[in-house]
């Protein structure tokens, strides 16, 4: 993968993979997903937001496994872009949904728009589940010597 543009713009930086941190982020992403599901009956917008954050955690773990770290400048947008560059064209629709969720979450957090439907909340959890599982598979396949989730 060519991450030169992200490196040049100082949106990411190189680091050595830390598999304890990767494992923590992936486990936390799974727990966040359970929390999002539990919140469907309480607050749809927060369920959506938590599902999005589960995707951010898993995608950060994916970045870490590739030897990169997002900087603080536009970190969420950078994480989505890195995921798009890395995961492959086959998953373009999945990453597009991730990016749309990023924008919707931004509206909720910074503009206090509370406008998520039950369908959107459930779809966000399904999308997060698909992305997290794909990332776990990729990290395991690319690092078979590492025993994640011991």
HUKAVEN-V445370 format. One record per residue. RES is the residue in one letter. SS is DSSP state (@ for helix, = for strand, . for the rest). PHI is phi in radians with two decimals (none if undefined). D_LAST is the distance of its C-alpha to the last C-alpha in Angstrom with 1 decimal. Layout:
BEGIN
RES,SS,PHI,D_LAST  RES,SS,PHI,D_LAST
END
This chain:
BEGIN
X,.,none,29.4  X,.,-1.84,32.2  X,.,-1.84,31.3  X,@,-0.99,34.5  X,@,-1.07,36.1  X,@,-1.13,33.2  X,@,-1.19,33.2  X,@,-1.06,37.0  X,.,-1.45,37.1  X,.,0.99,34.6  X,.,-1.59,32.3  X,=,-2.37,29.3  X,=,-2.44,28.7  X,=,-1.37,26.8  X,.,-2.74,23.9  X,.,-1.33,21.3  X,.,-1.06,17.9  X,.,-2.02,15.5  X,@,-1.24,12.0  X,@,-1.18,10.9  X,@,-1.18,13.6  X,@,-1.07,12.8  X,@,-1.07,9.3  X,@,-1.03,11.3  X,@,-1.09,14.1  X,@,-1.20,12.4  X,@,-1.11,10.9  X,@,-1.16,14.4  X,@,-1.06,16.1  X,@,-1.14,14.8  X,@,-1.18,15.9  X,@,-1.05,19.1  X,@,-1.11,19.7  X,@,-1.09,19.6  X,@,-1.12,21.9  X,@,-1.05,24.2  X,@,-1.05,24.5  X,@,-1.14,25.4  X,@,-1.49,28.0  X,@,-1.00,29.9  X,@,-1.51,32.3  X,.,-1.87,32.8  X,.,-2.70,33.2  X,@,-1.10,32.9  X,@,-1.19,33.2  X,@,-1.23,30.4  X,@,-1.03,28.2  X,@,-1.05,29.1  X,@,-1.13,28.5  X,@,-1.16,25.0  X,@,-1.06,24.1  X,@,-1.07,25.5  X,@,-1.13,23.5  X,@,-1.09,20.3  X,@,-1.18,21.5  X,@,-1.07,22.4  X,@,-1.05,19.0  X,@,-1.13,17.4  X,@,-1.18,20.4  X,@,-1.11,20.1  X,@,-1.05,16.5  X,@,-1.09,18.2  X,@,-1.03,21.0  X,@,-1.00,18.8  X,@,-1.16,17.2  X,.,-1.54,20.8  X,.,1.56,21.9  X,=,-2.32,23.8  X,=,-2.44,24.2  X,=,-1.29,26.7  X,.,-1.50,29.6  X,.,-1.34,31.0  X,.,-1.32,33.8  X,.,0.92,33.3  X,@,-1.07,29.5  X,@,-1.15,28.8  X,@,-1.08,31.3  X,@,-1.14,30.0  X,@,-1.07,26.4  X,@,-1.12,27.9  X,@,-1.09,30.1  X,@,-1.06,27.3  X,@,-1.07,25.3  X,@,-1.05,28.6  X,@,-1.14,29.2  X,@,-1.66,25.8  X,@,-1.35,24.8  X,.,1.85,28.0  X,@,-1.09,31.1  X,@,-1.01,29.7  X,@,-1.87,27.9  X,@,-1.02,31.0  X,@,-1.12,31.6  X,@,-1.10,28.1  X,@,-1.21,28.4  X,@,-1.11,32.0  X,@,-1.12,30.9  X,@,-1.00,28.4  X,@,-1.17,31.3  X,@,-1.11,33.6  X,@,-1.11,31.1  X,@,-1.02,31.1  X,@,-1.18,34.9  X,@,-1.15,35.0  X,@,-1.10,32.6  X,@,-1.05,34.8  X,@,-1.04,37.8  X,@,-1.21,36.3  X,@,-1.22,35.1  X,@,-1.77,38.2  X,@,-2.01,40.9  X,.,0.87,39.9  X,.,-1.49,40.4  X,.,-2.02,39.0  X,.,-2.42,39.4  X,.,-1.61,36.4  X,.,-1.52,37.1  X,@,-1.07,35.0  X,@,-1.03,34.8  X,@,-1.11,33.6  X,@,-1.12,31.0  X,@,-1.15,29.6  X,@,-1.14,29.8  X,@,-1.12,27.9  X,@,-1.20,25.0  X,@,-1.10,25.2  X,@,-1.08,25.5  X,@,-1.07,22.5  X,@,-1.06,20.4  X,@,-1.09,21.7  X,@,-1.17,21.1  X,@,-1.06,17.6  X,@,-1.11,16.6  X,@,-1.12,18.7  X,@,-1.14,17.2  X,@,-1.01,13.6  X,@,-1.07,15.1  X,@,-1.11,17.1  X,@,-1.09,14.5  X,@,-1.11,12.4  X,@,-1.15,15.8  X,@,-1.45,17.2  X,.,-2.40,14.3  X,.,-1.12,13.1  X,.,-1.34,12.5  X,.,-1.65,9.7  X,.,-1.69,6.1  X,.,-1.29,5.6  X,.,1.04,3.8  X,.,-1.14,0.0
END
